[in-house]
Amino acid sequence: MRLSGAIGLFALALSFALPTHGAEVKAETLRGPRIGELYMVVVRDPDAAVLALERGKLDVLGDVTRPSDIRRISKNPAFELSMAQGFHMAQVGFNLRKSPWNAPELRRAAAMAIPRDRLVRELFSGYSAPLTTYLPPMSPYCDKEASAPRFDPEGARALLRKAGWTWDPSGVLVPPKGKSPLPPATILSPTAGVAPTTAELADRIAGSLREIGIPVKAEPLDFAAMIQRIDEHKFDLYLMAWQLSRDPDSLYAFYHSSMDVKGGYNQTGLKDAKVDRLLEDLRYAPDEPAARVAARAAQKALSDRLPIIPVYTRFSVAAVSKGWQGTVSTKSMTADNSWSLLAMSPASGPMKPLYWALGDEPRTLNPFTASTATDWQVLGMVYDTLLTVNPNNLEDLPWLARSWKVETVKDPGGLRTRLTFVLRKDVSWQDGSPFTAKDARATLLFLQKNAIPRYFDSVRDVASVSVPDAHTLIVTMKNVSYWHLHSIGGTPIFPAALLGRVKDWRSWQPARNPVPGKAGLTELYGTGPFVFREVRPGDFVRFSRNERFWLIPR
């Protein structure tokens, strides 16, 4: 996939050269991790993060967002910068479950009131691109013709007037046939201390909405509190950014009515029979061409209904100390990634700890309830999946499974997708026990039985799971879908012995529970490259190298 020309313009605008990608990843040649000890250091304030990098307190700083910081770091010969377009998407979401946000003309007018181009230019200095689509431009399924309306405040007023809206003497909108103006509302956003640009953007968007008569003010919150409000559906609007995946599965997760559950990803509460049907066509597309057709149709329906307002997509920039070598970056991925952690080593001298920046406190270390990117930066060190994504071309790559087969089979219930995974024989859990197909089976059935919201969409269509031998896993689905391989292959696998002891997945605190007879090991263990050791709130999360990791030479 090629990057858009906007990246070249961005580098030109900042008056220095940024490499867009590095050497290609060759997973079969990786032999790591080599790092003995990893510290993920919590640094919420961007100024403090840059200063810590310059003083040698951090080795890797990802998600550098402010152009002034990028310029500053680029002038320091001690660091190397990488940049990628990625799958970032920032959006304003409405709570469609209540008035007035269930009025489609009000949502459309709101979209027309937001000057995306000007906001991006003023806040990001050209470092981000305005967004009007329902998937990031990097996605191969993005339909640029299915988009939210462009900036047109006069058109917004005309649209509202035609629909019967009026304005009171103070300029606040009055609904059709209503006597009272709209009550004050808020747009939730992270605080300026955690995400200064996002907080500023929320304030400016609120100002733009007030200009057409929608009485909105920004309400910055601690991110955990913000997520809780959204999960409990106690909000008017929110501004949130997502890092999505290569597949258009986010459309189903964000907008299908079945995903409108507490803690689910359908945060807006969209319930629309036609959208549901189109998203089901996408979810159960039998092949890639059918998936493309369904993705286009679903995006067109969403552009008509406007449950959210796409605002901008941001390019990722990461800085790494030149005291380390072996980082990996591609067109879609900056150097602050798990591949780098498998390949990095000191540029000279003996092994030393690696200090990696976390932009926020992990919200939870429970893999069943964790939902933020920060949570999974931490948990991703511990847990693995059957398949992974080749960062060079975004194709499937074997991981815990060394091979797989996808078949369409027929039984009395109809056509079904059957997935057969042949698992690696050289993988162990971090407690020393062997990894087998029984662990994968127990994981899928546990997630399905408990209908855990984060995984519900991945496992809901599992009909049966069989284990012919210790290293063969057969998953038969209830139906046929092109996406079943990625849903099952991308699910983190947990140890069966541990799942059997989890009494309440919601309240489980694995990082606090020691494993009997295993010094320093908690129930937060998997097959991943690093072993969780401790968390110091507000300070750091510490890991040590998993000496049993299957990529380390024996």
N, C-alpha and C positions, 0 to 999 in steps of 0.2 A: 504494500500500500504506500502511496506517496503522500507526503505532507503538502498542505496547501501553500500557495505562494505567500500567504500572510506571515509565515514564520520568517521567510527571508526579509520581508519588509520590516518585521519587528527587529531583527538583528541590525538592519541598516539604520532604523530609527534610533537605536540605542548606541550607535556609533562604535560598536565593537563586534567581533566575530564570536558567535556561539556555535560549537559543534552540535550538529543535530543528532548524531548517533555515533556509536563506536563500533568495535569489532563484532562480528556476528557471534551469537551464542552457539556453542557446540556442546550440547548437554552431555553427549556421550564421552566427552573428554574431561569434564569437570571432575575434580577429585577433592572434594571439600565437605564441610568447611575447614579452613585452616586456622581460623580465629579461635583462640582458646577461651576467651571471655568477651562477652558482648554486654555493653551497658546501653539501654535505651533511656536517654536522659530527657526528662520532662522540662521543656523550655517553651512556655506559652507566649512570651513577649517576643515579637520579631527583632526588636533592637537587641535584646539580651541574647537571642540566638546567634545573630551575626557577630556580636562581641565575643561570645563563647567560642565560636569558630575561629576567630582571629587570634584568640589567646590560647588556642590549642586544647580547650576543654571539650570540643566537639571535633570529630573527624568527618562526619557526614551530616549535611544539612539539606534536607529535601523540602520541596514545596516553598521555594523562595518566590514570593509573589510581588514584592515591591520593586519597581524598576530601579529605584535609588539603591536598594540593597544589591541588586544584580550588577549594576555599574561598579559599586564599591568592591564587591568580591572579585569581579573580573580584572580589576587593576592590581590585585594581589597575586604575585607569581607563586604563592604557596598553595593555591587552590586550582582545581579544574572544574569547569562548569559543563553540564550537559543539559540539553533541552529536548522536549518531545511534545507533540500535540496531545496524544492520549485521548481519553474518553470522558473528560470533565464536562459537566453540565450544571449550570446554576439556574435556578428557577424560582418563581413566586408561585406558591400553592394557595388555593382557596379552600375553605371549608364548605363544601357543597351541601353539607347536611343541614344547613340553616340559612335563613334569610339574612341578608339580601344576596348572599353569594351563590345561591341556587338560581339566580336570574342570569341567563346566558348573555343578554345584552349588556349587563353591568360588567361581566367578566371581559367581554370583547372591548368595551370602552376602556376598561382599565389597561388592557394590553396596548391599545392605541395611544394611551397617555404616557407611556414609558419611553423616553428617548435613549434607546439602547446605544446607538452610535456615539452620542455625546457622552454618556456615562462611561462607556468603555474607553473612549479617548481621554477623558479627563482623569479617570481613576487608575487606568492601567497603562497609559502612555502608548497605546497600540499593542500592548503585550497580550491582550485577550481579543477575542473576536465576538461581535454581537451575534446572538443566537436567536433564531426564530423557529427552529425545527424541534421535533420531539425525540430525536436521537442526535448524539454528537456527530459533527461532520466526518470524523474519523471512522465512524461505523460504516461498514459496507452496505448496511440496510437503511441508511439515512435517506429519506425522501425530501429533497430540498423544495419541492413544489407544495408539499403539505406543511404549511407554516402558520404561525401566529401572525396577526396583522401588524403592519409597520407603524411607526410613529405618526400619528395624525390626530392631535388633540381636538381640532375643529371637527373632524369627522366623527370623533368620539361623542362630542356634544350633540351633533346632528343625529347620530344613531340613538342616543338616549331620548332625545326630544321626540323622535319618530315613534319610539316604543312607549311614549306616554309619561316619561319622567319629567319632572320640573325642578326648579331650584327655589329655595326659600330666600328671603331678603339678604341673608348672610352668605349666599352662594353655595349652600349645602344641598345635595340632591334629595328630592322627595319622590318616593316610589309612585308608580301609576296608581291612581285611585286612593292614594294615601294622603293623610293630613299632616303627619309628622315627618320631619327630615330624618335621614339616616342617623342612627346613633354612632358615637365615636367607636372606632375599631383600632386594632393594633396589628402590626406585621412583626412577627417574631424573627429574631436573628441572633447569632452569637454575639458576645460582647466585643467591644473594641480591643480589649486586652488579648483576646484569643484570635480574633479575625478582624483586624481594623478596617480593611477594605470592604469586607462584607457588611460590617456594621454601618459604615458610611454609605454604602450602596442602599441598604434598607432605608436609611433616613432620606436619601434623595428620591427613592421610589415613592415613599410615603408623601413627600412633597409634590411629586408629579401627580399622584392620585388626588391630592387635595385641590390641585389646580382645576380639575374638572368636577369638583364637588363631592368627592368621596372622602369623608373625614377619617383619615388614617394617620396614626403616629407609629414610629418605630418603637419596639419594645425589646431591647437587648437583654438576653438571658444567658446564664451559664448553660453550656451546651447540653449537659445532662438534663437540666430542668426544662430546656426547650424541647428536647426529644420526648420527655415525659408528657408535656402539655399536648404535643402533637399526637402521641400514642393514645392519650385519653380523649382526643378530639375536642380539647378545650382551647380553641384558637379561632381567629378570623382568617388571617393570612400568615404565611411564613416565607422566609427567604432561605434557601438551603442549596448547597452544592453537592453533587454526587460524582463519584468515579465509577462509571459503568463498565460493562464488559464488551467483548467483541460481538456477542449475540444480542438480538433485539428482545431478549426475555424480560428486560426491564418494563417493556410496554404492558405485558400481562401482569407483572407484579404490581406495577403502579396504578393500573386502571381497570383491572377486572374486578367486578363486584365481589367475587368470592374472597378477594384479598383485603376487603374492608373489615378487618378484625382488629381488636386491640393489639397494638404492636406490629400489625401488618404494614405492608408497604403501600397499600392504597390509602395514602394519608388524606387525600382530598375527599374520599367518600364517593367517588363517581359511581353511579349505578345507572347503566344505560344498556338496554337489551341489545341494540345493534352493535355497540362497541364490544360487549361481551362476546357476541357471535363472531365478530371479526378477529378478536383476540384469540378465541378458541380455534379459528381457522389457522391462525399463526402458530399457536402452541402445538397443534396436531397436524401441521403440514408434513406430508409424507417424504418430501425431498426438498432440495435447495431451491429449485425454481418456484415451487409452490410457496415456499417460505417467503421468497422475495415479493411475490404477488400479494400475499396476505399482509406482510409488513407494510407495504405501500397503502393498502386499503385501510388498515388500522390507523396509520398516521393521518390519513385524510379525514377519517371520522373524528379523531382527536382534535385536529385543527378546526373542525366545525364546532366542537363543544367547548374547547378551551378550559379544561380543568386546571391547567397551570399556564403560567406565562414563561416561556423560555427567555432567558435574559442574556447570558454570555457563556462562552466556553473559553477556558483558560489554558495556556500553554504551561507545561510543568518545567521548572528549572531546579536543578540540584547542584550542590557544591560538595566536592570531596577533597580532602587534604592530599597533597602530592606525597605525603609521607606514607601513603598506601598505594598499592598497585593491584591491577587485576579487575577493576570495576567493569561492569557490563552495562551498555546503554544501546538503545535501538531507536528507530523512528517513533515508536509508540511508548517508549519507556525510558525514563531518566535513570541515572546511576544508583539511586537510592532504592534498590530492589533486592529481592531474595537471591537472584542469580549472582549479583555482586557479592553477597554474603558467602556464597559457596566458593567464590574464586579469589577473594581479596586476601592479601598478605602485606606485611610491612615492606616498603620499598627498599629498606636496608635495616640491618640489625636484627636482634632477636624478636620473637613474637611478643606482642603487647596487647592490652585490652583495646577494643574498638568502641568508640563513643558515638552513638547514633542518636540524632535528635528526634524526639516525639513532640509534636506541636500542641498536644493536650494530654491531660491525665486519662489513662484508660478508664472507661466508664464501668466496665465489669470484666473480670477474667473468667466468667462463665461462658463457655463456647455456645451454649444453647440460647442465651439471651443477648449476647454481644451483637451490636448492630452498627457500631461506628467504625470508620476507617482506622482510627487509632486503636480500638480494641483488636482489630484483626491484623494490624501491624505487629502486635505482640503475639497474638494467638497463632499467627501464620508461621512463627518460628518453631512452634511445637507440633502442629498437626499437618498431615499430608493428605493428598487426594490420589485417587487411582490414576487420573490423567492430569496433565498440566498443559499450559499454552506455550507454544514456541514463540518467543518474543520477536523473532525475526520476521515471521510470516503469519502469526496468529493461528497457526494450524495446531492440531492435536499432537501431543507428545506423550509417550509412555512415562509413567512415574511409578507409583506402587504397583500398577499393572504393567507388565512388560509387553503385553499384546492384548488385542481385543477383537471381537467380531460382532457385527450388527446384522441381524436377520429379521425378516418379516415372516412370522409363522401364523398358521391358521388352526384354530381349535373350535369347538362348538360355540364358543362365545364370540367368534369373529377373528379379525386380523389383529395381531399384536406384534410389538417390537420385542425381540429377545436379544439381550446383551450378554455376551460371554467374555469375561475377563480372566486372563491367565496372570496370576500374581507372581511377583518376584519371590524367590526363595531365600534371599540374603537380607531380608528386612527383619529387624527386631523392634519391639517396644522399648522405650527408654528404661523400663524396669528389668530388661533382660529377657523377657518372655518372647517367644516367636510370634511374628505377625502371620495370621492365616486368614483364609476366606471366611472363617466363622466370625472374625472381628468385623469384616465388612457387612456380613449378613446381619449381625446383631445391631450395627449402626443404623442401617436402613430401616429395619423393623422398629427400632426404638424411636427413631424420628417420626416414622409414620404413625405408630400407635399413639404417641403423645401429641401429634399434630402441632409440633413446635413451629411457630410462625415463620422464623427465619428459613427453615428448611421445608416447609409445607409444600411449596410449589414444586420442589425437586422430587419429593417422594410420594406425593399424593396418588400418582398413577401406577405405583408398584403393585402388581398382582401377586407375585410370588418371588421368593429368593431361595435358590438351592445351592448346595455346596457339594458337588460330586467328590471332591477331594480337598486336601488342605490348601491347595493353591489355585483352585478354579471356582469362580463365582458366576452363577447364571441368574440374571435378573430378567424376569418376564413382566412386561408392562401390560396395563389394561387395554391399551390401544396402540396406535401407530403414530410416531412423531419423529421428525428429523432431529429434535432437540433432546430426546431422551438420553442419548449418549453423554452429552455435556451435563445434563442434570445429575445423572448418577456418577459419572466420572469426575465431576467437580465437587462432590460432597466430601467434606472432611471425614476421615475415618477415626473412630474412637475404639479403645480396647474393650472387648466384650466383657472381660472380667470386671472392669470398672463400671460399665453400664449397669451390670446386675446389682450394683450396690447403690445406685443413685435412686433415692426415694422420691425426691421432689426436684425435678430438673430446673424449676424456676428459682429455687432458693439455694441450689447447689453452689458451694464455694470451693472449688477444687484447689485453688492456690493456698488455701488455709489448712487443708487436710493432709497431714503427712502420710506417706505410704509405709506401713509397718515393715521394719527390717531393711528399709532402703534409705540410708542416711542422706538427708538433703533433698530427697525426692518427694514432691507432693502429688496429689491426684491430678494436677495439671500436667499430664505427660502424654506423649504421643510417639510418633515415629520420626518426627521432624529433625532438622539439623541441629537444633539447640535445645538444651534442657533448662526449663524455668527453675530459677533458684530463689529469688526473693523479689518483692516489690516494696519500695519505700514511697508511700504516697507523697506526691508533690516533688519527688526527687528523681527516682530512676526505677527501671525494671532490669534485673540482672539475670543473665543466662550464662551457661557454660556449654562448650562444644559437646554434642552428643557423640561420644566415642564409638557408639554402635551404628552410627548413620551409614547407610548402605553405600554411599558414594565415597566414603573414606577408604583408601587402599588398606588392605589387610596385610 
